[in-house]
Amino acid sequence: MAETAPQYRWIEGQGNAFGAPGLEPRWTSSAKDAVGTAYSSSSRAWYTVSHGILNEVYYPTIDRPQIRDMQLLVTDGETFFHEERRDLHHEFEYIDADSLAVRVRNRDIEGRYSITKEIINDPHYPVVLTRVRMEGDASLLRRLKVYALLSPHIEGGGMGNSARVADVAGSRVLIAWKNHTSLVLAADCGFSRASCGYVGASDGWQDLKQNFRMDWEFGSALDGNVAVMGEVHCAADGLREGELAFTLALGFGDGHHAALAVTMAALAKPFEDHLRRFIEQWHRAASPRELAASAGDGGRLMQISHNIILAHEDKTYGGAFIASASIPWGYAKGDDDLGGYHLVWTRDMVQSATALLACGRIETARRALVYLACTQKPDGGFAQNFWIDGTPYWTGIQLDEVAFPIILAWRLWKLDGLGKFDVVPFVERAAGFLVRYAPVTQQERWEEAAGYSPSTLAAVISALVCAAEIARAHGSVELAQFLEEHADWLESHLEDWTVTNNGVLHPEVKRHYMRIRPPECGEPYAHEECGTEMVRIANGKPGENNEYQAREIIDAGFLELVRYGVRRADDPLVVDSLKVVDHVLKVETPKGPCWYRYNHDGYGQREDGGPFLGFGKGRPWPLLVGERAHYELAAGGDFKSLIATMERFASEGGMLPEQIWEEPDRYGLICGGPAGSAMPLVWAHAEYLKLLRSVTDGRVFDRISIVEARYRERRKSQIEVFKLRRPLRRIAAGKTLRITAQERFQVVWSTDGWKTRQSILSSTVGYAGSYADIPTAQKQNGTISFTLFWTERQQWEGRNFDVQLEEGAWPAGTPSATR
């Protein structure tokens, strides 16, 4: 970035600041009171608010934070020095119930003055505007000095930032930059003085803390962790009786001139005009009023949740929804934690899109689906999570994240909401990926373990059935039947793969679903202790035993089977498993019951209240209250009290946290209040909206009619599936051995030790690959031996496979230690 330009002049002041490069940078609290942006897609900036101040601001896309925080510093120059975040009492409210314009009141604890800030975006440009009004004793206000302190973290990092003081058209402004991105901080009344410094050494906070006076006026701080500060000019004059007011603008651009132009233009227009337009725009969003009757708070959290989900969509990459505009335990995270939660997870994103579908926003959901189609990998899968431009961040394989987009496509198709978008290739590719990889997932929905997961299998089975209906409707009858049979095969083995008959968690329940069962030896993602049914806790404390038998760990993920219609709500196994869940995972708080993800979880605030840094203690998730309420609705139980509980877990600004603190108040954490993880968790807001829609309709909104109809009664699959990545060792006599592969093949087999042989050419079913069936008889014993010839490559596999035929045999990979 050039340091000089003809449009303005640099103010050198006391030269370059000392103390380079500054302290190692850190982010800030993830417990947001609000996330806001203009409704207009041209205003490409997003702001977050917590502890009475402005936190991360994102630009030009919602996955790119550009500042750590911005707050006011107040001093009388002689007896006290206050920073808003730590020294004042905070109150929060929305200026308008249907918009994300916020009002924060920060009060001096001794009652001498108060600061009221109204925060919005310029309705059309990437500028965050803060109108400030200070009230108090007039004699005190005349003596007060007010400073705006800003900590840039441009392009997602605190190091490598540079800043200078500049004179622009007679006004003193502060400019910071890194690479091609610039930001400008300016006040409508100007800064009488300004300074740049290195954090922890020469920044404005260090300056004022020493003697309550601004002694430094450094003109620049280059290439480090910098902070900039300006003394607000109207704090010294222009004072009305008992009140002073000014507006701060924080603008962004691709280069200094672009950032300056939008910032100064925003200040040239009265704040009231910006505010009026900002609110008018949000009124176009029209939250679904009919859902308010199902809420326990008159619809307040419904309105906020609706707008919060909309605010988490990007404006350059339309349809891209991130998981949260926050960085969990950000105050302990530095530049090496690039992702935070401002990434796309297809799981979270489809939850957001489906919630908006529940609010009647078909076009928004379609935009999300089209975006997902543009980020789908050639093999039909998706990265574990990714930046909004599609660049992968983590690269694990999560089968539910491939299944959910299929389900979203089916929902839109049934609503005739696809427009002219041809969804068939997208669905076929994703379904083909599921066929190749299911039933073993590298990671389940908690992203930590491989194996057979009830929640993952619920999504996969449902997605395959949805894909089959789409395929059949578009003339692909053979593919449709193949996908249905594959889904039936998975469904028929749910209990074999995911249930223990020898549970140890509840004295009266021996048979229940497990959180996950690890892969057997020879199966994908098997670890060195395969065959022992041991599950490793990913976030366990170092030096402690972090391995447990699969039967010793439970979560409530099996409720996804009920949600989509794979299992009935009154299924005895579901009912018994819930007894175990409540016995092991349920916790009571002053705000109501909540549930842990699973027992022995290590992802959460540490025992001493410290941040999660590689290990901790899992805390309860309000999201799971919504999932339980959905089950209670399906089962005819008490869901209303759970709606009220979920509403009580929301913050003053209506933000639902990822996790709450469930222990007695200490370490600054309140029982039932947010812990240090993400807030808001957009998935939780989506769950709440869907819950209100479900209650309003009297039926679980996520229920998939064709899945419910297909599995109303248990189906007995007649096939057992062999894949090179998951070879079978034995099958029950009478079943059909189905061999599947990604490319076309000829199978040559024998049932008499190769004395005789038979062969068949595989059938091709598009992206799902090829398959060939070998039938067996009910009383047939012995071994099926076979090999494969790859017809396109004209190459033999080079090895034989043996599958034992047994009467009543368990399928390959069936639990042993848990049975």
N, C-alpha and C positions, 0 to 999 in steps of 0.2 A: 504494500500500500504506500503510495507516495505521501511524503510528510508535508509537502507544500502544495498550494494551489492558489490560483489568482483570485478566487472568490472571497477569501478571508485571510487574516494574518494571525500567526501564532503569537501568543503572549508568553514571553520567556520567563518573566517573573524572577524567581530565585534559581532558575536553571533546572537541571534534571534532579529529581528526588534522589535521596540516598537510600541505602538498604536493599538494593537489587539482589536477587529477583523477588524478594518477599517470602512470606511463609508458604509452606506447601498448601495449595488451595483445597478448600472443602466446599461441598454444597451445603444445603440448609435443610430445615425440617421438611419432612414429607407430609406433615399433618396440615393440609390446606383447608382454609375456611371457604375458599372459592376458587374456581377456575373460570376465566372469562375470556371472551373475544367478541368482536362484532359479528352480527349474523351475516353481513355481507362477505362474499368470498374475496373481495378485493382488499380487505383489511387483514393482511397476513401477519398478524401478531396475536399471541395468546398470553394472558397474564395469570399469575397465581398469587393468592393472598393468604398469609397466615401470621399469627402473633402481631396483628395490627399493622403489618407492613407488606410491601410488594416483594414477592419472592421471584422465582424463575419467570422470565419472560421468554417465550419461544418465537423464533423468526428464522427464515421465511416459511418454514414448515414446522409442524407441531412436534417434530422429533429433534429440534435443534434449540436447546436452551442457550440464551445469550447473556444472562446476568445471574448472579447468585441472589442478590437482594438489593433493595433501595429503601432507605428509611430517613426520617428526619432526626437531627440532633438539636437539642435545645439547651441553651445556657443563659444565665444572667451575667456571665462574665466574671462573677466573683464568688458565689456561694454554692452553685450546683451545676451539674451537667447531666442531662438525661438523654438516653437513646430510647426511641419508641419501643423497640422490641422487648427490652429487658426492664425498663423502669416505669412504664405506664400501664394502666389498667385498660384492657381492650374490650370493646363491644362491636358487634357486627350485625349488619342487616342488609337486605337487598333494597335498593331504591324503588324497584318495581318488581312485583311478584312474578311477572312473566318475562323478565329479562335478567341478564347477568351483570347489570350495573350494581356496584356494591358501595356501601357506605360503612366506614370504619370510624369509630370514636375512641380515641386514646386519651385517657384522663390522668392528670397528675394525681398521685395517690394522696397528696396533701390538699387537693382541691383548688390549687392556685390557677390552673389553666386547663383547657382541653383542646384537643386537635380533632377536627372532623375532616375526613378525607373521602372524596367520592372518586371512584376509579372506574374508568371505561376505556375503550379503544376509540380512536378516531374511526367513525363508521365506514371509512373508505380507504384508509392508508395505515401502514404499519407503525402506528404511534400509540403508545399508552399514555393516557392523560389522567392526571391526579389533581383535582381541585381541592385546595387546602383552606380551611377556615379555622383560625385560632381565636378562642374566646377566653376571657378572664379579666382580672383587674387591669384597668387601663394603665395604671402606673407601672405594673409589672411588665405588661406587654411592650411598653415603650423601651424597657431595658433589655428585653429578650433578644438574643441572636438565634436565628434559625438557619440550619444548614441541611442541605440535601446530600446524603452520602450514598454513593452507588458503587457496587462491586461488580465490574464486568467479568463474565466468563464466556467470552465470545467464541462462537463455533464449538460450544460444548466443553470448553476447558478454561481453567483459571490461569494457567501458565501461558506465556507467549503473548500476553495482551500488552498493548501500548496505549498511552493516553496523552493528550495535550490540551491546554487551555487555548481557546481561539476567540478572536473578535470577529463577529459576523454582523455586518450592517449596524455597527455600534453596540451590539449586545455581546456580553461575555457568555460563552457556552463551553461545554466540556465535550470533547470528542475522544472516543476510544475505538480501537480497531484491532483486528487480527486477519491476516490474509486479505480477502476481498470484502469482508463484512465490517461495516462501521455502525456505531451507535452515537447518538447525540443526546445529551441532557441539557435542557434549557428551561428557563422560567419566564412567564409572561412579563414579569416585572424586572427580569434580569438578575444576574448575580453581581453583587458589588465586589466580591473577591472569589477566587477559585484556586484550587490546587490539585495536583496529581501526586500520588504517592504509592509506595510499595506496602502491601498489607503486612502489618505487624511491626513496621519500622517507621515509615514516613507518611502513613495514611492519615486522613483527617481525624479519625477517632483517636489515634494516639496523640495527635496534636492537642485536641480539646481536653482530653482526659488529664493532661499534665497540669494545666493552670486555668481551664475553662475559657481559654482564649485561642483564637486562630493566629498562630505565629508564622505558619509556613504558607507560602504561595509558590509552590513549585510549578513551573510551566510545563513539565513533562515527566513522565515515568514510562520508560520504554522496555519492552520485552521482559515481562515478569508477571507476577500476580499483583495487579494494581487495583487501586481504589481512587475514585475522584470525588471531590467535594466542592460545593458551591455555597456561598453565603447568600441567602435570599435577600435581595435588595429591599423589598417592600417590608421586611421585618424592621428596617431602620426608619422608614418614613412611609407616608401614605396610610397611616394608621387611622381607622375610624374609631370612634369611641367604643372601647371594650372589645374590638374585633379587628383582626387583620386577615386578608385573604390573598391567595395567589394560586396560579396553576403551573404545575410542572409537566413537561412533555419529555417522553423518552421515545425517540424515533430511530428507525433502522433503515439501512439501505445497502445496496451493493456499491460501496465506496462512500467517501465523505460527503460529496456533493448531493448524492441521492438521499442520504440520511438527514443532512441539513435541510434540504428542500421540503421534505415532508414534515419535519419537526417544526420549522418556523411557520409553515403554512397552517399547521394545526393550531398553533398558538395565536395566529392572526384572526381566528374565528372564535367567537364567544363560546365558552364551555357549555352554556345552556343550549346553544344550537346543536352542538355535538351530542349532548345528552338526550335531547328530544329525538334526534334522528336515530341514535343508538337504540332507544326504547321502541320506537316505531318499527325498526327493522325486526327486533325480537318478537314483537306482537304478530308478525307474519308467520312465526313458527307454530303458533296455535297448539299449545299442549292439549291432550285429549281430555276434556272436561268430564266426559262420561265416566272416567275412571275414579274421579274424586269420591264418589259415593262408596266405593269399596275400600277407601283409605281410612285410617284411624285418626288422621290429623287434618281432615278437611281438604286434602289434596295438595298440601304444601310440598311434601317430599316428592310427590308425583311430578309437579311442575318443575322442581329443581332437577330431578333425575332426567326428565325429558330433555331439558336444556343442556345439562352436563354431557349427556351422550352426544348431542349435536355438536357441542363445543369441542369434542375430542376427534372430530373429523378434520382431516387436512383440507386446505383450500387450493393447493396446487395439484396434489394427487387426489382428486375427488374420489370419495368412497373409502379412503384409508382411515380407519379408526384405530387409535393407539389404546393401550391398556390403561394408562394413567399419566397425567401431566405431573408426575412426581418422581422423586428418586428415593426409594425406601432407605431409611437411616442415612439420608443425604449428609447430615452433619458430620458423619464419619467417613464419607466417600470423597475421593479425589478425582483427578483427571483420568485415572486408570479405570474408573467405572463409567464407561461411555454410555451404556444403554439405559440404566434406570428402568422405568416402566414405560418410557416414551418410545415404545416400539410396537410393531404390529404382531400380535399373536392371532392366528386365524381363529382359535377357540374363542378368545375374548371378543374378537371383532365380529364373529357371527352372532355371539350373544347380543352385542350392541345392535347389530342390524335387525335381529329377530325382535328385540324389544321395540325398535322403531316401527317394525312391521305390526306389532301389537298395538301401536299407537296410530296405525293407519297410514304410515309414511312408506308407501310402496315404492315410490321413485327413489327414495334414499336407500332402501334396502337393495334395489336393483343396482344402484350405483356402487354399492359395496360389493355385490356379486361380480360385476364387471371388473372392478379393481382386482378382486381375487383371481379372476381368470387371467388377468394380465401379469400376475405374479406367480402363477402356477408353473412349476418346473416341467420340463419336457416329459419326465417320467410320470407326471400326474400328481406328484406330491408337493409339499410346501416345506420351506425351511421352518425350523422350530419357532423362530421369530425373526423379524427383519426390519430394517429401516424402511421408511415409507416409499423409497425409490426401488424397493424390492431386493436390496443388498442384504444377504443373510447376516445375522449377528451370531446367534447360536444355531447349531446345525443338527440337533437331535431329531430323531424320527418319532413323531407322535401320531398314531393312527387316528385318534379322534380329531386332530387338526386337519386331516384330509377328509374325514367323514362329514364334519359339520358344514363345509361349503356345499356338499351334495344336498344335504337336508335343506339348506337355505334355498338352493336352486329349485328343489321340489316345491317348497312352500310358495315361492313366487310363481312357479308354473301353474300350480293349482289355483292361484288367484288371478291368473291371466295377467301377471304383472311383469313379464319378461320383455314386453315391447317387441322390438325386432332383434333382440339378442338371441342368437342361436346357442342354446345352452348344452346341446347334445355332446359336442366334442369335449367340452370342459368336464361334464359329468362322466363320460365314458373313460376319460383318462384318470380321473380321480378314483373311480370304481376299480379300474384296472390296477392301480397302486394298492388299493385295499386287498384285492384278490391275491396279489403277489406277496404281501407282507403279513396279513392277518393269519392267525390270531395273536401272535406274539408282538407286542409293541416294545420299542426301545425305551420309551418313556410314557408313563400314564399322565393323567391330567395334572398331577402335582409335579411332573417333570423331573422325577428323581429316581425311578426304578423301572426295570425291564421285566416283562413277563405277561401274565394273563390277568388283565384288569377288568372287573365287572363294568366300570363306567366306560372304559374304552370300547369294550365289546358291545355295549348297548348302543353306542354311537355308530359303530361299524355295521352291525346288523341292520340298524334302521336305515343307514345310508345306502346299503346295497339293495334293500327293498325299494327305497325311493328311486334309485338309479334304474332298477328293473322296470318300474312302472313307466318312467320316462322313455326308456329304450323301447318297450313294447308299443307305446303310443306313437313312436316314430318309426315303426316297422321292423325293429330289430328283435324279432321274436326269440331267436335262439339265444342271443345275448341276455335277454330278459330272463329266460328260464335258467340260464347258467348262473346269473347273479342271485336269483331267488334260491336256487339250490345251494349256492355257497353260503348265503345268509342262514338257510335252514341248518346247514352243517354246523355253523358256529353256534346257533341258538341251541341245537340239541346237546351241545357239550358244555354249556354255560356252567352247570353245576359240577360236572366232572373237573373242569379247569379252575374254578374260582371258589369252591366251597370246601370247608373242612367238616369232617364228620367227628372230629375229636377235639373240639374247641376247648380252650382253657381260660377264656376271659370272663365267662359268666357261669356260675355254679350250676345253673339249671338249663343252659343252652349249649349243646355240644355241636350242633350242626348250624353253621352260619356262613355267610359270605366273608371272604378275606379281602383285605385291601388289594393285595396282588399276590400272585404265585409266581416265583421266579422260573425262568426257562430251565428245561431239563438239559442234560448233557447232549450235545449235538444239535441243539436248537439255537436259533439266532440269539445273540446277546448273552449267552450263558457265561457265567463267571467260573473261576477256577474251583469253586466249591459247589458246582452244579450237582444236582441229585440229592442234596442234603436239605432242600426246602428252606434254606436260610436267605433272609432278606437283609440287605445292608441299609442302614439309615444314612442317607446322603449327607445330612447336616449334623451328625452326631459330634459330641465333644471329643476332641483328640485325647487318646489315652484311655478312653472308656470303651466298654463293650457296646458296639453299635450294630451287632448282628442278632437277629431274632428269627425264630421259626415263623414261617408265613402265617400259621394259625394263631400266632400271638399278636398280630397286627390287624386292625380293622379300621375302615373308614366307611362313610355313608355313600360312597360312590355307586353302590348297587341300586340306589334310588333312581338312578338314570334309567334303569330297566323299566321302572314303573312310569317314569315321566314320558317316555316315548312310546310305551305300549307293548314292550317285549314281555313284561310280566305284569300280572294283576296286583293291585294294591293289597288285596287280602291273601296273596300267596303266603302260605305258612312259613316258608323260608325267609321271605321279606320281613314278615312280622317278627319272627324270632331274631333275625339279624338286627332289627331295630332295638330289641331289648338289650342286646350286647352293646350297640352304639350308645344308648343312653346310660348304660352302666359304666362305660369306660370313657366316653368322650363328652358327655354333657356336663356343663358347668352352669351354676346359677350366679347371676350378677344382679346388682340393684336395678338394672334396666330390664331384666328378663333372662331367659335361658339362652345359651349359645353353645356351640359345639366346636371341638378341635377337629382339625383335618383328619388326623389319625393319631393313635397313641405312639409315644416315643418320638414324635416329631421334633426336629431340631431347628426348624425355620421360624425364628421369632426372637423377641427381646430376651436378652440373657437373664439369668436368675438374679443378678445384681442390678438389673435395670439397664445395663449397657446395651449397645447396638448389636444387632446380628452382624457378625463378621466371620463368616464361614461356619459358625455354629451358634446355637442359642437354645431356646425352648419355644416350641410351637405354641402359639396363642389361639384363642377361639376366633372364628371367622363369621361375621354377620351374614355373609353370603349364604352360609349353610343354614341360617335361620329361614331364609327364603326358600331354600330347597326343601327343608322339612315342612314348611307351610304348604308348599305345592303337594307334597305327599299327603298331608292331612286333608287337603281339599279332595284329593282323589279317593282317600279312604273314608271320607265322611267324618273326619275328626275336627279338632279345634284349630282352625287356621287364623281366626281373627286375632287372638292374643299374640300370635307370632308376627302378624303384620304390625301390631302396635309395638312389639319389641324391636323389630327392625327399624321402625321410625325413631325409637328412642336412642338407638345406637348412632344415628346421624348426628353430625356436629351442629353447632349453631348455624353454620352456613348450609346445612343440609348435605354435607359430604359423608358418604358411607366409607368407613375405613376397611382396609383389608383385614386387619386384626385388631382385637381389643385387649386391654389389660384386665385380667380376671382375678388378680390378687388384691389384697388390701392396699389402700393408697400409700404409695411411697415412691421415692426417686422422681417425684414430679409427675408420676403416672397415676391416673384415677381409675378405680375399679369400674369397668363398663365403658371407660373412655378409650380413645384410640391409643394403640401402641405405636412404635416407630416405623411401621411398614407403610405401604402406599395408602394415601388418602387424597382424593377419592379413588376407590377401585371401581372402574366403570362397569365391570362385570356384575358387581353387587347392585349397582343402580339398574342395570338391565334386568337382573333377576327380580327386583322389586316391581318394576313396571310390568313385567310379564305376570307377576303374581296378581297385581291389581286387575289385569285383563282377564286372567283365569277366573278370579272371583266374580268379576262382572258377568262373564259368560257362563259361569257355573260349570266350567270344564277346563282342565289343564290346557293352556294355550299351546304348549310344546307337544302335546299328544299328536302322534302321526296316525291318522285314521287307517291307512293301509297296513301299517305295522301292527296296530291294535287288532285289526280284523284277522291278520294272518296268524298271530300268536295268541289269540284268545284261548285256544287250547294248545297244549304242547304238541309240537310236530316231531315226528320220528324221521330223521334224515336217513335216506337209504345209501348215502355215499360216505366214504372216508377219503380225505384229500391228501395226496402225496405231493410234496414240493421238494426240490433239491435243497432248498434252504431249511426245510423242516421235514426230513424223511420219516415215514412211519416204520415202526418195527413190527406191528401186528394190527390186525383188524378182526372184527367179529365176522364169523362166517355168515354169508347171506348178504353182506353189504357189497356195494360196488366200489372197487378201488379206482378212484379218479386221480389221474396223474395230470398235473398242470405245470405249464412252463411258459416263459415269456415268448419263446419262438416256436415255430412249427417243428414237429418231430414225428418219428415213427417209433412205436414201442413194440419190442419183440419180447415175448414172455413165454414162460413154461411153468406147468404145475407138477411136473414129474421129473425134476432134476435135469432138465434139458434133453430128455429122451425125445420129446416132441416139442414143437414150438409153434406159437401163433404170433401174428403181427397185426397192427392196425395203425392207420395214419390219423394223426390228431386233427381235431376240428378247431378252426380258428374263430375266436370271438372278439375281434378287434383289439383294443388296448388291454383287454383282460387276458390276452395271450391265447394259448392253445391248450386243449385238454383231450385226453383219451380215457375211456372207461374200460375196466376189466371186471366183468361180473363174476360173482361167486355164488355158490349154492349154500343153502341153510346148513346142511350137515357136512359140508366140505371141510376137510382137514388138510394139513400140510403147509407147503410154502409156495408162494408166488414169487418166482424169480424173473427179473426183467432187466433189460437195458434199453438205452435210447439211441436213436440215430437222428442227428440234426439235419433235416432235409435241405435247408437253405445253405448250410455250410458244407453239406456232404461229408459229415464227420461223425464217428461213433463217440459216445460219451466216454468209453474206455473203462467202464466199471459196471459191475452188476449190482442189483439191489434185491434184497430178500425181504418179503413181508409175510409174517406168520399168520395163518388163518386159525382162529380159535373161537370156540363157542362162547359167547358172552364175554369176550375179551374187553379189557379196558382199552380205550384208544391210546395211541402213543402220547406220552407226555402227561399222563394222568398222575395226580399227586400220590405219593407213597407215604411219606411221614405224616401227612395230615389226615389220612383216611382212617 
